[in-house]
Amino acid sequence: MIKYTEEKTFTQDQVQELFKSVGWISAEYPQRLHKALMNSQTVLTAWDGG
């Protein structure tokens, strides 16, 4: 079951892994990427398990 949430409970490593999996260059800057997401007004995530 997929869980959708607006909570920012993701780690920097999880964000980097996701962005690397689709080949996005922003994955090379995990601290900036995580900071940008954490400071965004709205972030929606979808979780399938962990």
C-alpha positions in Angstrom: 0.0 0.0 0.0 1.4 3.4 -1.0 1.3 6.1 1.7 1.1 9.7 0.7 2.2 12.4 3.1 3.2 16.1 3.4 5.5 15.3 6.3 9.2 16.0 5.7 10.4 12.8 7.3 13.0 11.9 4.6 16.7 11.8 5.1 19.4 13.3 3.0 20.5 9.8 2.0 17.0 8.8 0.9 16.6 12.0 -1.3 20.0 11.4 -2.8 19.2 7.8 -3.6 15.9 8.8 -5.3 17.5 11.5 -7.4 20.4 9.2 -8.4 18.0 6.5 -9.4 16.6 8.8 -12.2 20.0 10.2 -13.2 19.3 13.8 -12.0 22.5 15.8 -11.6 21.2 17.4 -8.4 22.0 14.1 -6.7 25.6 15.2 -6.7 24.7 18.0 -4.2 22.8 16.1 -1.5 23.2 18.7 1.3 21.8 21.5 -1.0 19.1 19.2 -2.3 17.9 18.2 1.1 18.0 21.7 2.5 16.0 23.0 -0.5 13.3 20.3 0.1 13.2 20.9 3.8 12.7 24.6 3.3 10.1 24.2 0.6 6.6 25.2 1.7 5.0 22.1 0.4 6.6 18.7 -0.3 4.5 15.7 -1.1 6.0 12.2 -0.8 4.8 8.7 -1.7 6.1 5.8 0.3 5.9 2.1 -0.7 7.1 0.4 2.5 10.2 2.0 4.0 
